[in-house]
Each structure stands twice: as C-alpha cells, then as structure tokens.
C-alpha cells in the first residue's frame, strides 16, 4: 500500500504516536524509528486541503546526520517516500523531522 502523500493529514499519524516505524535511509540498513511527536500548524489558506504538519521520529541506531529522501513504513500507513532532516541527537539515537506542507 502506497498512500497519496497529498491526502495525508496529522490525524493519520496521531493514533500511531509511540509506535515504531521502519526508516530506510539510502545506503544504510533499515532501522526502527519511534514516532514521538506530531505537530499540526495553522492552515495556510482555506482553499488548501490540509493544514501543514510535522513528525518527529526517534531512532535507537547510532546517530546519522542525514537530510534527504527515505522510505518510512508502518503497517497502518504503508510505505512513504519522504524527505527527513536530522534535527538533533536524541537520548538514545537520532531525531529526524518530516514536514508535510
């Protein structure tokens, strides 16, 4: 299952808080990434289909300061080809942010 990225909203991810996803960074072995935060912004314009939102994912793998394309997977969502940015090392690994505008 590959969902339409444009149709995803923060509401699709809120029930998945504190659950593990699989994060596959190009050239590295896939690792577990826990969804630790879902933040929804204010709608940019009434005509747009969704408000922007972001996800923060926490890995337990050694920190990899990556910015670029990844595949994020979860049984409830399927596989998403998205872009993440390493925002900070977390207490046990790396934190990554994905922004959906």
N, C-alpha and C positions, 0 to 999 in steps of 0.2 A: 504494500500500500504506500503510495506516494501522494500525500495531500497537496492541495493547492496552497502554496505559501501565502498568496494574497488573501485567502479566505480565513487563515488562522488568526485568532484573537487571544488575548490574555486569558480569557475564560477556558480555552482549550488546555492551557497549561496549569492553571491554579489547582485542579484536582491531582496533579502529578507532583506537587511540591513534596520534597523529601523523598522522592523516588529516584532510582538510578536509571540513567540513560547510557547508551554506548556512544562514545565520542571517538571518531576516527579522523585523526589528523594525517594529512598526506605524509607518507614516509615513516610513520610511527605505528606501532601496534595499537589497535583499539583499546580504549581504557574506559572504566566506569566513571561517570560524571553525575553527581547528585545535583538535582535541581534545588537550589537553596533560596532562590528569590524570583518572584515575578512582579514586575513594576509596570503599571499602566499609566501613561501620560494623558494629558488633556487632548481631546480631539483636535486635529489640526484645522479641519474645515468640516462643516456639516454635510457636505456632499461626499466626503470620503467614507468608504465602507467600514473603517475601523479606526480606533484610537491607536497611536503608537504604543509599543510596549517593549520591555526588555526582559531577558532571562539572565540569571547568574547561575553558572554551573561550577561545582567544586569537584576537582579530581583528587584521587589519593595517590596518583602516579607522581613521580618526581616532576617538579615544575618545568614546563616547556613554554618559554615566552613566545607563543605563536599568535600571529594575526593573519587570518586568511580563511580559505574555504575548508570546511569539514563536513562530515556526514554525522548527523545526530540521529540516533534511533531509539525508539521506545515502542513496545507492543501496542500501546493505545493511540499513538500518533503515526507510526510508520517511520520511514527514513526521510530525513530532511537534509537537503544540500543547502547549507547556510554559511555565513561568514561569522567568525568569532574573533574577539580581541582578548588577549590576556590582560586582565586588569590588575591583578596583584597575586603574589603567592598567598595561599590560604594557610590555615594551621597545619594541614596535612598534605598539601599539594598545590595545584594551581587553580586560580579562579579565572573563568572565562565569561565574557558577556556577549550575548547575541541581541541585536537590536532589530526590531520589526517596525518599519515606518509606514 
